[in-house]
Each structure stands twice: as C-alpha cells, then as structure tokens.
C-alpha cells in the first residue's frame, strides 16, 4: 500500500514538472533561431562616370543683312552651356564686311563708308529655350533628336567706327547626329542704332547662319 502511494506521488510530480521543463526549453531555443549564419563578402563596385556633354562649341557661317547696305557673308564662333534639357546660354563672336556698292553705283566715288568703316563685328550673350524637342526622321530607318528653340540676348556691335549696344532675338533648329555632334541653323535679328551722314537711325539687321557644333 505504501509502495503504491509512493508511485502515485512520483507520477504526479513528473506530470506537474513536465510543462515547466517544456516551457523552459522553448524559451532557451527559439523556434525562429537561424542555425547557419551566411558570410557575404561585399565588394566595392566603382560607379561609371559618364561625360556630361553640357558644353558646346561651334563655328558659324552665313549671311548678315545690314539695313540700308544689303547682305554680306558673316563668320564666327559660338560657345554655349546647357543648363538643363530645356534651357541653355551661349556667347557668340562674329565678323562681316559691309559693302556700299549700291550707293557707289548711284553716286560714283561718294559712298558713305570708308574702307575702314566697312568692317562689322559683334559679340553677344544670349539665353535660349527649347520649345519643341523631338525627333527628325532620316529615311525609314534613322531618327535623330532635334529641337526648335527661341533665343534672345544683349551684346555690342562695332560698325562705321562706332560701337553700339545691340539686342538680338530669334529662333533656331538643332539636329543631333550623335552624342558629340549636331548641326544648327539660326535666324537672328540684331537691333541697334548708329549715326550715318549725321543722321541717327535704329536698324534691324537679319542674320541667317548654320554650323556644326561639338559637345564636351
């Protein structure tokens, strides 16, 4: 009888201790514990450096129509910087030689300009805005990026031994043949005044130029 009582007491103790032991074991070994820790070797990857190609340099050639004197050849250089895909700024220097042949035909030997006065040069700083960026298709297989832009600025013109402040406004068309090269066509109106034959007049002088631009 005594042995039976001892056996019952031992079984009761084991039954009461089993939940406590199971809970302690579960606390010591979480179910989500990761047994194997991966060792990842990280390596530094150098980032590629792409040239921005924001700067532009180009030569220009075309026709400059001086009011009251007719058209003559003009040539110059252009340096620009593209602030974004929409806005850009540029500076231009160009030279031309004005002719007073029409006056000399009417009044022989009485042209209003001396030989030294026939040289015309100008420089300006302008800002442009690409109003119609898009593509131009060359045949059925090729498409090139292009844009139509508006431009305007201020500068100075030297003509007839006089240097005058000049405003210019106009528009242009640009076609990019690659990341580095593009062709431009520009139309400008150079507005300035000068004194000729003791008469001051405000003039509007149209210019049409084209050129190849290089981006770097």
Secondary structure, DSSP 8 states (H G I E B T S, - for coil): -HHHHHHHHHHHHHHHHHHHHHHHHHHHS-TT--SS------------------EEEEEEEEEEEETTTEEEEEEEEEEEEE-SSSEEEEEEEEEEE---HHHHHHSTT--S--GGGGEEEEEEEEEEEEEEEEEEEETTTEEEEEEEEEEEEEEEEEETTEEEEEEEEEEEEEEESSSSEEEEEEEEEEEEEEEETTEEEEEEEEEEEEEEEEE-
